[in-house]
Amino acid sequence: MRKYFIILLLAIVALTAACGGGDDEATDTTSGDSSTQADGGDSGDSSSSGDVAAGEEVFAGTCAACHGADGTGVQGLGKSFVDSQFVADTSEADLVAFVKTGRPASDPANTTGVDMPPKGGNPSLSDEDLADVVAYIKSINDVSGSGETTTSAP
């Protein structure tokens, strides 16, 4: 029963988000397999390439259903971004690639047991939208980046 609820919830989120725009054309500037980023990526990218305010809007329409309206996560669905060492230690480019690819429940690094669909289940999101979301996620992350990494990811 819970599995059907999660599938229904993801479908509703995808349909709702798909109606909200995000049709900006953008060139794919990311490459590589983001699934290798489970233990953190390059934290040397301190400049933001996305628009935090625009990212907050996309987040509210696509990501909040699983990660909470305030980014603190929803138990059994999506991890918190606020206290995520993974977010703190991973570069924006690597996070964009991660969100673009998603993470299946079968991935050993997935600790929720729930699929994170590519682009959060919203295929209409452009690379610019993803960069904006990542900029927003980085802006709400409250981890100092002490270098202490964990293997869990959003």
Helices and strands as residue ranges (DSSP letters): H 2-18, G 34-37, H 52-58, I 59-63, H 64-67, H 85-89, H 92-101, G 118-121, H 127-140
